[in-house]
């Protein structure tokens, strides 16, 4: 069993920043996320896209923000349970919380902070392929968690966004044959990624088929080939031998099992008390970031940072009801990490004249 002070459900930017604010209060954090890496939808869906409304950063990429947050919280040594979804909630007699994931990992915490963004993410699946579900786990996948598992394999990717472009670039020197299919000629992704894919096509490292769609999958017990219908003037069917078909059409947000925890839900979001500390109707469970709702709510990263800060103060008072925390600015008090590191502004030198 993994035990911690604050169990954070969601490792997106709000969840990551919560670790920092909790660390200043000497509270340990552990994060659960269904995705295979921290960063939430920033890292999963649009890692290269610029963000313009983070204070102090006129422009920063989504992945850059994630990397900076991970660096910022490193001294506070958070734990991570990645690639698993928070599923079952139990409340102990001492009003602590036990959360079990879909893979059976058990966590115990004094406070829960739900920072799940728009909820748990499920892959958007192609709707035009009738036998798609039969080949799931038999050559069809919706995420790439271990690129090395595709080494020297024939791989077909489908999609037209950043994820499809980025994985095409990453797999060009790993797969023995790589095909990228998109239903339009135009791609909605970073311009440098489009240019890299174009160069890889010209070098013969990627077979690019546009505009086209995958219509059927073939194979005896496992995927062996796909049927592609082109949408150009030739309008022809093409059969492509492949070991893997990976449609990258983005992720669909859902509250998932959290909807069964007894939380007050409004329009697929969790209602909280924004007048005080963003606590839900269950004492000790908070919801911060895009997953919560209250009058005047704005779904912005910087709002999630603000909510995380106030939530951690409330969590401290819940965990240590007989202690009084005196707020100290980091410019004055500095930062002491759980790893023994210390950051502090140089003290002023006093000299007599």
N, C-alpha and C positions, 0 to 999 in steps of 0.2 A: 504493500500500500504506500502510495506517495502522499506525504503529509506536508502542508504548507500553511501560511497565514492566509493568503489570498489566492484563490483559484480563479484564474482569468480564462474565460471561454472565448477564444478568438485571439489570434496573434497578428491582427492587422495593426495599423499605426496607433489607434487608440489603446488597444491591449498592450502594445509594446511600451507606450509612454506611461501607462499605469505602473509598470515595473519600476520606472525611474522615481515617480512620485511616492510609491510605496517604500522604495529603498531609502529615501530621505527620512522616512519615519521608522526605519529599521524593521520593516515588514518584508518577509520573504514571499516570493510569488512563483507560481507554476502556471504555465499556459497550455491549453488544449486547443488544437486546431485540426480540422478535417483535411486541410491541405498539407502537402508534404514539406513545405518550407514556410518560415515566417513571412509576414508581409501582407497577408490577406489578398484581396482582389488587386491591390497595387502590384504585387509581385507576380500574381497568377495571370492577370488579364492584360494589363497595360504597363509593363515594367519600364518601357522606354519613353512613355508619354510624359511631357512636362507638366508640373503643377506650379501655379503662379500665386497661390494665396497662403503660403506658409510663411509666417512672420520671420523676417530676417533672411529669407531666400527669395530674391526676385524671380528665380526660376530654378527648379530642381526636378530631376526625373523621379518617377514613382519608385524605381529600384534604389535610386540614390537616397531618397528619404528613408526607405526601409533600412538600408545599410547604415545610415547615420544613427537611426534609432537603436539598432542592434549594438552599435559601438557605444552609444550613450549609456545603455543599461548593462553593459558587460561587467562593470564592477559589482553589480548587485546579484550576479550569478543566478539568473532565473532558470528554472527547469522547463523542459518542453516535452509534451506528448503530441507528436505530429502525425498526420495521416490517420487520425482517429477522431471520431465524432462523439461529443458528450451526449450520453443517451439517457441514463437512469439517475434520478435524484432521490436521495434518502436524507432525512433530518434525524440526527441522533438525539438521545434524551438531553444532552448538554447543549442542544441547539447548534451543533456543528453540522457540516454538510458532507455527505459522501456521494461522489459522482463517479459513475462507471461508464466507460466508453463502449462503443460497439465492438471493440476487440477485447473487452474484459479488463482493461486497465483500471484500477481503483484508485481514487484520489480522495483525500480527506482535508477539509479546510474550515477555518473559522468564518470566512467570508467568501462569497462568490461575486465576481464581477463579470457580467455578461457583456462582452465587447465584440459580439459576433458580426459586426457590420450589418449587412442586409440579411444575415442568417447563415445557415450552412449552405454550401454551394453544391449543386448537382449539375453534372454536365448536360448541356443541351445536345440532344441526339437527333440525327437526321430522321425526318418523318417519312421519307419517300422510299426507304429500303425495307421491304416487307420482312425479310429474314434476318434483320440486323441482330435481334436479341439472341438468336440461336448461336451466333459466332462470338458473343461476348465471352471473354476469357479463353477463347479458342482462336485468337488472332485479332479480335476487335478490342481496342482500348480507347479510353477517352482522356487519359492523362498519361504523361510520360514521367515516370518516377525514377527509373533506372536506365539512362540512355545506353549504358554499356550492354544491356540485355538485347539491344537492337544491332549490335555490332555484326557486320557481315550478313545482315538480313535484308530481304527485300521489303521496303516500307513504303506505304502510300499514306500521305497526309491530305486532309481536306480542310479548307478554310481560307479566309481572306483577311484576317486580322493580325495583330502583333504576334499572338501565340503561334499561329501557323507559320508566319515568316521567321520568327526567331528559332523555332524548332527545325525548320528547313535548313537554316544556316548551321545550326549545331550538329545536325545529323548528316550533313553532306559528306563528311569524312569518316563517318561511322558505319552507315548502312552500305551494303554492297550495291543496292539500287534504290534510289529515292525519287518518288514522284509526288508532286504537289498539284492538287486539283482545286480549282475555284470556279464558282458558277458565273463569275464576272471576269472581265479582263483587268479591271481596276482592283487594287488592293487597298484596304483601309488600315494602314499601318505606318510606322515611322519610315520616312523617305529613304534614310540610309539603309534600312532593312530591305526595302523593295529593290534598291540598287544592288545590294549584295546578292539577293536571290537572282536578279537578272544576270549578274556576272557568273554566278554558279551555273545557271542554265547554259550560258554561252560557252562555259568550260566543259560542259557535258556531265557535270556532277549532279544536276537536278533535271528530271524530266518534268517540265511545266506544261500542264494541260488546262487551258482556259479559252473560252467559257465552257464549262462542262460540269456534270454532276454524276456521282456514283449512283447506279440504279439497282444493282444486284450483287450479291456475294455468292461465291461458289467454293465448294470444298467437301471432302469426305471426312467428316469428324472434326476437321479444323480448316481454317481459311486457307485457300490455295490460289484464288484469283478473284478479281472484281470486274464488273461490267460498267464501263463509263459511257455515258451518252453526251456527245459534244453538242454545244448549242450554237455553233457557228453555221456558216452556209453549207458545209458538208453534212452536218447533222447525222453523224455516223456513230455506231457502237464500237467500242474498243475493249478488248479483254486484256487485262494486265495481271500477270502472275505476281503474287505477293505473299509474304509471310504475315504482315501486319497491316491493318487498316486503322488509322487513327484520325477520326473526325475531330477537329478543334474548332468548335462553334461557340465557344464561350461557356459560361457557367450560369445556372439559374439559381437565384437565391431563394431559400426557404427557411422558415423557422425550425422545421424538422422536429426532433423529439422535445425541444424546449417548449413547444406548444402544449405539451402534456404535463408540464411541471406545476400547474396550478397558478401560473402567472396571469395577471390581467392583461389581455391582448386587445389591441385596437388597430384594425387595418394592417394586420401582419407585423405589428410592432409592439413592443412591451411598454406599458404605461409606467411612468415613474413620477416621483415627487420632485419636481424641478425647483420647488420653493426652498428645498433644504439640501438634499444630498444625492438625488437620483436613485433612491431606493425603490424597489418594487413593492408590491403588496405583501411579499414574504420578507419579514425582517431578516436582515443579513445578506439578502440577495439584491445586488444593484445591477442596473443596465445602463451602459454608457455608449456613446457613439451612435452610429446610424441605426442601430437595432432598437433604440428607445423612441418614445413619443411623449410629448407634452405640449401645452399651448405655446406657440411661437417657435417650435423646434426647427432648426436648420441642420440639414444633413451635410455638414462640413467637417473636415478633419480637425481644423482648429477648434471647433466647438467640442469635439470629442476630447481633445486635450484638456480643455477647461473642465468638462464634466469629470474626467478622470482625477483631476487635482482635488476637487471638492469631495468626490467619492472616497478617496484615500484618507482624507481627514476624518470622515465619518467612520470609516472602517477601523481606524486607529482607536477612536473613542469606544467602539463596540468591543474591540479586542482587549483594550486596557481601560475599562470604565473608571478606574480609580487614579489614573495618571492624567496629568495635564500636559499637553504638548504646546510648547512655545515656538511659534513660527520663527524660523531664522532664514534670512535670505542666503542663498548659496554664495553670493558675493562676500558675505560676512562669515558664515559658518563653514563654507567649503563643502566638499563631498567626501565621505568616508565609505569606501566600498566594503562589501562583505569579504572580498578577497584580500583585504588589508591595504589596498591602495588609498591614496589620499590626494585630493585636489583642493588647493586653497590659494586665494589671491595673496600675493606677497604683502607682508605687513609693512605699514608705513614706518620709515626710519625717523626717530625723534632725535634731533641734535640741538644742542644749545649754540647760540650764536654769541 
